[in-house]
Amino acid sequence: MSSFSLLMFCVTVLPLIFTPGPDILYITTRGIGQGRRAALISTSGVCAGYVAHTMMAVAGLTAILYASEVLFNAVRYAGAAYLLYLGVKTLRSKAQFEISGDHQVHDPRWLFLTGMATSVMNPKGILLFFAYLPQFVSPEAGSIPMQLFIVGMLFTLMCGIVYGTYAFFSSAIGQRLSKAPRFADAMRWLTASVLMGLGLRLLFSERR
């Protein structure tokens, strides 16, 4: 893979990464409600989902998944059900958003897995790795799986940097708002709405 191809990939994909979407919305909500550590754990989960997409692309599973309507819908419905469940769970759990000065993180594994679910179970993520990334792969440049791996990991790294920046600044917003009355309840409702909204969005999305 040539340096020019990698440069073109970075230039063209960067606006997509900066554009606010489900991943950024989830990370920002976590940062405001639970602080920097929670947002960074969520960011690592989202990036782990992109690593999973990269491995599937290298193995050729992304093409199979996208080509099969049954498998594609299975991923879509599973992801939607999981996000809706997390939204309801968040709405019913007041303890999760008791804002304190040190922003203690509750259950890092839950934050990580939820972040991973928003990316690995998103049909648009499957489409990105199926249709967009292969455009920068050339058979003449060597091993196609290796090129897909390089492009996928580069995309993951760029997302980690950008999303980490969102996580950093969103926590500062949360610290300012933590003194506001009823902020914890507002964040609980907002986070639940985000999770359920992502679940409904995933449920009614279509394969194009």
C-alpha positions in Angstrom: 0.0 0.0 0.0 1.5 3.3 -1.1 2.0 6.3 1.2 -0.3 8.3 -1.2 -3.2 5.9 -0.7 -2.8 6.1 3.1 -2.7 9.9 2.9 -5.8 10.0 0.7 -7.6 7.7 3.1 -6.8 9.9 6.1 -7.9 13.0 4.3 -11.2 11.6 3.1 -12.2 9.7 6.3 -11.4 12.4 8.8 -14.6 14.4 8.1 -16.6 11.2 8.7 -14.9 10.7 12.0 -15.5 14.2 13.2 -19.1 14.2 12.2 -21.2 13.6 15.3 -22.9 10.2 15.3 -24.0 7.5 17.6 -20.5 6.8 18.9 -19.7 10.4 19.7 -23.1 10.9 21.2 -22.7 8.0 23.5 -19.1 9.0 24.6 -20.1 12.6 25.2 -23.1 11.6 27.3 -20.9 9.4 29.4 -18.3 12.1 29.9 -20.9 14.7 31.0 -22.7 12.3 33.3 -19.9 10.2 34.8 -16.6 12.0 34.1 -13.5 11.6 32.0 -12.6 8.0 33.0 -16.1 6.7 32.1 -15.9 8.5 28.7 -12.4 7.1 28.0 -13.5 3.6 28.9 -16.5 4.0 26.6 -14.1 5.3 23.9 -11.9 2.2 24.2 -15.0 0.0 23.9 -16.1 1.8 20.7 -12.5 1.4 19.3 -12.6 -2.3 20.2 -15.7 -2.6 18.1 -13.7 -1.1 15.1 -10.9 -3.6 15.8 -13.6 -6.4 15.6 -14.8 -4.9 12.3 -11.2 -4.9 11.0 -10.7 -8.5 11.9 -14.0 -9.5 10.2 -13.0 -7.5 7.0 -9.6 -9.3 7.0 -11.3 -12.6 7.3 -13.9 -11.8 4.6 -16.7 -12.0 7.1 -17.9 -8.4 6.6 -18.8 -9.2 2.9 -20.6 -12.3 3.9 -22.5 -10.6 6.7 -23.5 -7.7 4.4 -24.5 -10.0 1.6 -26.7 -12.1 3.8 -30.0 -10.4 4.8 -30.6 -13.0 7.5 -27.2 -12.5 9.2 -27.4 -8.7 8.7 -30.8 -8.5 10.4 -29.7 -10.8 13.2 -26.9 -8.4 14.0 -29.2 -5.4 13.7 -31.9 -6.9 16.0 -29.4 -8.1 18.6 -27.8 -4.7 18.8 -31.1 -2.9 19.0 -32.4 -5.2 21.7 -29.2 -4.8 23.7 -29.2 -1.0 23.5 -32.9 -0.8 24.4 -32.3 -3.0 27.4 -29.4 -0.8 28.6 -31.6 2.3 28.1 -34.4 0.8 30.3 -31.8 -0.3 32.9 -30.2 3.2 33.0 -33.6 4.8 33.5 -34.4 2.5 36.4 -31.0 2.9 38.1 -30.7 6.2 40.0 -27.4 5.3 41.6 -25.7 5.3 38.3 -25.7 9.1 38.0 -25.1 10.3 41.6 -22.7 13.0 40.6 -19.7 13.5 42.9 -16.5 15.4 42.7 -14.3 12.5 41.7 -16.9 11.0 39.2 -16.6 7.4 40.4 -17.1 5.0 37.5 -19.7 2.3 38.1 -18.9 -1.1 36.4 -16.2 -0.3 33.8 -17.0 -3.6 32.0 -20.6 -2.4 31.4 -19.3 0.9 29.9 -16.8 -0.9 27.7 -19.2 -3.5 26.4 -21.9 -0.8 25.7 -19.4 1.3 23.8 -18.3 -1.8 21.8 -22.0 -2.6 21.0 -22.6 0.8 19.6 -19.9 0.3 16.9 -19.8 -3.5 16.3 -23.5 -3.9 16.0 -24.1 -0.8 13.8 -25.0 -1.6 10.2 -23.4 1.6 9.0 -20.2 0.4 10.5 -20.5 -2.8 8.6 -21.1 -0.8 5.4 -18.1 1.4 6.1 -15.8 -1.6 6.3 -17.5 -3.4 3.4 -17.7 -0.6 0.9 -15.5 2.3 1.8 -12.2 0.9 3.2 -11.7 -1.5 0.3 -11.6 1.4 -2.1 -8.1 2.2 -0.8 -6.8 -1.4 -1.3 -5.0 -2.4 -4.5 -4.2 -6.0 -5.5 -1.0 -4.7 -7.1 0.2 -3.4 -3.7 0.5 -6.8 -2.1 -1.6 -8.8 0.4 -5.2 -7.6 0.4 -5.8 -8.9 4.0 -2.8 -7.0 5.2 -3.8 -3.8 3.5 -7.3 -4.1 5.0 -5.7 -4.6 8.4 -3.6 -1.5 8.0 -6.4 0.7 6.8 -8.8 -0.7 9.5 -6.3 -0.1 12.3 -5.4 3.3 11.0 -9.1 4.2 11.1 -9.4 2.8 14.6 -6.4 4.9 15.8 -7.9 8.1 14.2 -11.2 7.4 15.9 -9.5 6.9 19.2 -7.7 10.2 19.0 -10.8 12.2 17.9 -13.3 10.4 20.3 -10.8 10.7 23.1 -10.8 14.5 22.6 -14.5 14.5 22.8 -14.3 12.5 26.0 -11.8 14.8 27.6 -13.8 18.0 27.0 -17.2 16.5 27.8 -16.0 15.6 31.3 -15.1 19.3 31.8 -18.7 20.2 30.9 -20.0 17.7 33.4 -17.9 19.1 36.2 -19.4 22.6 35.6 -22.9 21.2 35.4 -22.6 18.9 38.4 -23.5 21.7 40.8 -26.8 22.4 39.0 -30.0 21.2 40.7 -31.3 17.8 39.6 -28.5 17.4 37.2 -28.1 13.7 38.0 -31.7 13.0 37.2 -31.5 14.9 34.0 -28.3 13.0 32.9 -30.0 9.7 33.8 -32.9 10.6 31.5 -30.7 11.9 28.8 -28.4 8.8 28.8 -31.4 6.5 28.8 -32.9 8.5 25.9 -29.6 8.2 23.9 -29.3 4.5 24.4 -33.0 3.8 23.5 -32.7 6.2 20.6 -29.7 4.4 19.3 -31.5 1.1 19.7 -34.6 2.3 17.8 -32.4 3.9 15.1 -30.6 0.5 14.7 -33.9 -1.4 14.7 -35.4 0.6 11.9 -32.2 1.1 9.8 -32.1 -0.6 6.4 -29.4 -2.3 4.5 -28.6 -0.3 1.4 
